[in-house]
Amino acid sequence: MRSPRVTYHTRVKRQRKRVPLKALPFLMLLLIKASLFIAPLVFCGLYMLEHGTPHILWEYEYYGSPDDPRYVSCTYWGMYRLKKVQAQECMIITFMK
């Protein structure tokens, strides 16, 4: 005896696993906590990429009186080296490339 021939067949669609609604607030809190940690790091990285790394004032040369100095040069200490620049004003912290 022959088996019957299939003339029309529809494939059964698989259903996606859904996250239970009870777990949704927990997942949102995890996402918010992660973004609060990662976002400042990303913004600091982008700022340093644009403006350079922070340098602190190491020493400066000036002429005139100490009350009203006229700066000649400033030496800044950064992550990798000391850098001497000609300046009219010496900031305590500056960003340099």
SULWO-V802771 format. One line per field, one symbol per residue. psi: psi as a letter, one per 20 degrees, with the letter a starting at -180 (. if undefined). A space follows every 10 residues. Layout:
# SULWO-V802771
psi->???
This chain:
# SULWO-V802771
psi->pqqqpphppp pppqpqpqpq hhighghggg gggghhghgh hghgghghhg iaqqqqpgrq qrraqhhmqo pgqppqoahh rpppqpqipo qgprpq.
